[in-house]
């Protein structure tokens, strides 16, 4: 059975982490499969991609039970796995040419929380929790990009406390802090996420990717650098037929039909 299941509805793809007996804990086969799927999606012209978990949780983090026990030192093995599997998977997911949505159904711990926060939009069920187990439980540093996403989402003070204390953050507080977009009733999670995906899929996905990229780098730029980035992006988008369609729809007082 595939550890990541893929389903398609029109141009919306859903990737479901599928090790429910382990709360979808990530082992090497799963992360390799996830990376391969993300890289393969480029050829399928997705307009939105959803990632969620099977069963009663989103993802409990890395599967520590499945870690290889032979070879170099433990630290060297972890670093090698990050270099060969985990980090390339992160970049493959972030490099998708369309908006991404995380549908967090239950616990998102450690690398599971990191994966959820890599999505452009994160929606959680009200019973969901987010917890940074790396430091206080394992003596490790948050990974899968969490040291990059957390301070950008909630600020340095909250990011530091979450990483050092490992307290569970409920979905409602996660919304209040700006960690995620919204929390919804458990039984409506996928309906809500599918509705968001449909809205994004009907939009100008190339412009959406430019927006998310511009926002991601903005904290590392001066105002002057960001203004130059905006100028260059507008040049590219202004030459796109979708802009012409958007202007025409505005003038004709109708909904635009983007490609």
C-alpha positions in Angstrom: 0.0 0.0 0.0 1.3 3.5 -0.9 2.4 5.5 2.0 1.3 8.7 0.2 -2.0 8.4 -1.7 -2.8 10.7 -4.6 -6.3 11.6 -5.8 -7.3 14.1 -8.4 -10.4 16.2 -8.8 -10.2 18.3 -12.0 -6.9 20.2 -11.6 -6.8 19.8 -7.8 -4.6 17.1 -6.4 -4.8 15.7 -2.9 -1.8 14.0 -1.3 -2.8 11.9 1.7 -0.1 10.7 4.1 -1.1 7.1 4.5 0.4 5.4 7.6 -2.6 5.8 9.9 -1.4 2.9 12.2 1.6 5.1 13.0 -0.3 8.4 13.0 1.3 9.0 9.6 4.8 9.2 11.1 7.3 9.9 8.3 9.8 7.2 7.4 12.3 7.2 4.5 9.9 5.4 2.0 7.2 7.9 2.8 9.3 11.0 2.4 10.9 9.6 -0.8 7.4 8.9 -2.2 6.2 12.4 -1.2 9.2 14.0 -3.0 8.7 11.9 -6.1 5.0 12.8 -6.3 5.7 16.5 -5.9 8.3 16.4 -8.6 6.0 14.5 -10.9 3.2 16.9 -10.4 4.9 19.6 -12.5 4.1 17.7 -15.6 0.4 17.5 -14.7 -0.2 21.2 -14.5 -1.8 21.3 -11.0 -3.8 24.4 -10.1 -3.9 23.6 -6.4 -2.4 20.8 -4.2 -3.8 19.7 -0.8 -1.8 17.6 1.7 -3.6 15.9 4.6 -3.4 12.7 6.7 -5.3 9.5 6.8 -7.1 8.4 10.0 -7.2 10.4 13.2 -4.1 12.5 12.8 -2.2 14.6 10.3 1.3 13.5 11.1 3.1 12.5 14.3 6.5 13.6 13.0 9.5 11.4 11.9 9.2 7.7 12.6 12.0 7.3 15.2 11.3 3.5 15.4 12.1 3.1 11.7 15.5 4.9 11.9 18.4 2.8 10.5 20.6 1.5 13.2 23.7 0.6 11.3 26.5 2.6 9.7 28.0 5.9 10.8 27.1 7.8 14.0 23.5 8.6 14.7 24.1 12.3 14.0 25.8 11.5 10.7 22.9 9.2 9.7 20.3 11.9 10.5 22.2 14.5 8.6 22.6 12.2 5.6 18.9 11.4 5.6 18.1 15.1 5.7 20.4 15.8 2.8 19.2 12.9 0.6 15.5 12.7 1.5 13.9 15.2 3.8 15.3 18.5 2.5 14.8 17.7 -1.2 11.2 16.8 -0.4 10.7 20.2 1.3 12.0 22.0 -1.7 10.0 19.9 -4.1 6.8 20.7 -2.2 7.6 24.4 -1.9 8.5 24.4 -5.6 5.1 23.3 -6.8 3.9 25.7 -9.5 0.5 26.3 -7.7 -0.9 27.2 -4.3 -0.7 24.5 -1.6 -3.1 23.9 1.2 -2.6 21.8 4.4 -5.7 20.2 5.8 -4.6 19.3 9.4 -6.9 16.6 10.8 -5.7 16.0 14.3 -2.2 16.1 15.7 0.7 17.7 13.8 3.8 17.1 15.7 7.5 17.7 15.0 8.2 17.2 11.3 4.4 16.8 10.8 3.9 20.4 12.1 6.8 21.5 9.9 5.2 20.0 6.8 1.8 21.6 7.5 3.4 25.0 7.9 5.2 24.7 4.6 1.8 25.0 2.8 0.7 28.4 1.5 -2.6 28.1 3.4 -3.1 25.9 6.5 -6.6 24.9 7.7 -7.1 22.8 10.7 -9.9 20.9 12.4 -10.8 22.4 15.8 -9.5 19.2 17.5 -6.1 19.6 15.8 -3.0 20.5 17.8 0.5 21.7 16.8 3.5 20.8 18.9 7.3 21.3 18.4 8.7 18.2 20.0 12.3 18.5 18.6 14.0 20.3 21.4 12.3 19.5 24.7 11.5 15.8 23.8 14.4 14.8 21.6 17.2 17.3 22.1 17.1 18.1 18.4 16.6 21.3 16.4 13.3 21.8 14.5 13.7 20.8 10.9 11.8 20.5 7.6 12.1 24.3 7.5 10.4 25.0 10.8 13.2 27.4 12.0 12.4 29.3 8.8 8.6 29.2 8.8 7.8 29.6 12.6 9.4 33.1 13.2 7.9 34.3 9.9 4.4 33.2 10.9 4.3 34.0 14.6 7.3 36.2 15.4 10.6 35.4 17.1 9.2 35.4 20.7 6.4 32.9 20.1 8.5 30.8 17.8 11.3 30.5 20.4 8.9 29.6 23.2 7.1 27.0 21.1 10.4 25.4 20.1 12.0 25.4 23.6 8.9 24.4 25.6 7.2 22.1 23.2 3.7 23.1 24.5 0.7 21.9 22.4 -0.9 24.7 20.5 -4.6 24.1 19.9 -6.1 25.1 16.5 -8.0 28.1 17.8 -4.9 29.6 19.4 -2.9 28.8 16.2 -5.4 31.0 14.3 -5.2 33.7 16.9 -1.4 33.8 16.7 -1.4 33.8 12.9 0.2 30.3 12.7 -2.6 29.0 10.4 -5.4 30.5 8.4 -8.5 29.0 10.1 -9.9 26.3 12.3 -13.1 24.6 11.3 -15.4 21.9 12.7 -13.8 18.5 12.3 -16.6 17.1 10.1 -16.3 20.0 7.6 -12.5 20.2 7.3 -12.2 18.6 3.8 -15.3 20.4 2.5 -13.8 23.7 3.6 -10.4 22.9 2.1 -11.8 21.7 -1.2 -13.8 24.9 -1.5 -10.6 26.9 -1.0 -8.8 24.7 -3.5 -11.5 25.3 -6.0 -11.2 29.1 -5.6 -7.5 28.9 -6.1 -7.7 26.6 -9.0 -10.0 29.0 -10.8 -7.5 31.8 -10.3 -4.2 32.9 -12.0 -1.9 30.3 -10.5 1.3 31.8 -11.9 0.5 35.1 -10.2 -0.4 33.2 -7.0 3.1 31.6 -7.0 4.7 35.0 -7.6 2.8 36.4 -4.6 3.8 33.6 -2.2 7.4 33.9 -3.3 7.4 37.6 -2.8 6.0 37.3 0.7 8.4 34.6 1.6 11.5 36.6 0.8 10.2 40.0 2.0 11.5 39.7 5.6 15.0 39.3 4.2 14.8 42.3 1.9 15.1 46.0 2.3 12.2 48.1 1.1 14.2 49.1 -2.0 14.9 45.4 -2.8 11.3 44.5 -2.4 10.1 47.3 -4.6 12.5 46.1 -7.3 11.1 42.6 -6.9 7.5 43.9 -7.2 8.5 45.8 -10.3 10.0 42.7 -12.0 7.0 40.6 -11.0 4.5 43.1 -12.4 6.5 43.2 -15.7 6.1 39.4 -16.0 2.5 39.4 -14.9 1.5 42.4 -17.0 2.7 40.5 -20.1 0.5 37.5 -19.2 -2.8 37.0 -20.9 -4.5 36.6 -17.5 -3.9 40.2 -16.8 -5.6 41.2 -20.0 -8.5 38.9 -19.1 -8.7 40.4 -15.6 -8.9 44.0 -17.0 -11.5 43.0 -19.6 -13.6 41.3 -16.9 -13.4 44.3 -14.6 -14.5 46.6 -17.4 -17.3 44.2 -18.4 -18.4 43.7 -14.8 -18.1 39.9 -15.0 -16.0 37.2 -13.3 -12.6 36.7 -15.0 -11.9 33.4 -16.7 -8.2 32.7 -16.0 -6.1 30.1 -17.7 
